[in-house]
Amino acid sequence: VPGTVSWQTVTGTSQQAQANTGYIVTNSAQTTITLPVTPNVGDIVRVSGVGAGGWKIAQNGGQFILTGNAAALNVGATWIAQGGSLNWENVASSADGTKLVACAYGGPIYTSTDSGATWTAQNSSNQNWLAVASSANGTKLVAGVNGGQIYTSGNSGVTWTARDSNRVWRAIASSADGTKLVACDQSPGQIYTSTNSGVTWTAQSSISENWRGVASSADGTKLAAAVQNGQIYTSTNSGTNWTAQSSGSLNWYAVASSADGTKLAACVNGGQIYTSTDSGVTWTLHGPSANWWDIASSADGTKLAATVPIDLIFTSTDSGVTWTAQNSGSPNWVPVASSADGTKLVAGVFGGQIYTSTPAFASPGSTTTA
């Protein structure tokens, strides 16, 4: 029937496409779909990638693809300095990358509603802020102080309310709706969770550790927590029970999660980056050895960004299998955060400015080559 597309499943790593056909790619390695040899005007080829390796389009001789309205695959390649020079300790982003929040050690909390172009100081007191997290819409925020309380905001940072007790609030993560929160005390201490947007907090683990990083799935059910000079722990019931998942004791500094909690990425200060595709049960080693500090993930877990102080920001578009150093210069990179689609990044320099990155778009009329 003209105008309809029939679908086929592709289990291999290459496929010669036929006109008016869709292909469901399932291989764990990248699959190449080659365009039809003699297509007619109006013919359609569709690709849906469900395999971990993704897919790419290949051309035959004499063919090209118009790319004037497609984002280039150069996430993190260009960075723009935004905001004032402070000891930026942590950053967080709304799902669309429009609303940002950043905290400075010995300074205030700043928010942005225009993807980092302008920033507003939102609290009157300077404190030793260590951690900050945001709901998907950027309305509900939570921030933690080193040796102080945890603070919450329900109006994108305009007003803040002090919660719980004085602890070393090292890291915080939020569910997409901002209702379920997880935070860790690095004194050493425990992991704490909240089911009411931070109004009350409950100690969820009897394990007292030097907790360094936490991550949450979008629904707040699957959690991950990293111990500095210890192991990575995961929970599948919003923090009620925890299981030690990593095989060895390492200097874990941060952990990030996909929206469904299946894909995890964690970095070792003085080591490499580890990824998991089964919610932390097994881990695979990736990337160069460096003093990794922070790591961020897109919602689907395919795009990652990680920082190395006095060095570079690295990005990955294949779930951490390969990494690219994206900036020249050597500022003291510390925190990094990502939009849900992984194209908008924000990173902070300890003793410097905040930087934002968005991918460049191909100019109108641009075409590919074979």
Salt bridges, closest charged atoms under 4 A:
GLU89 OE2 - ARG170 NH2 2.81
ASP164 OD2 - ARG167 NE 2.89
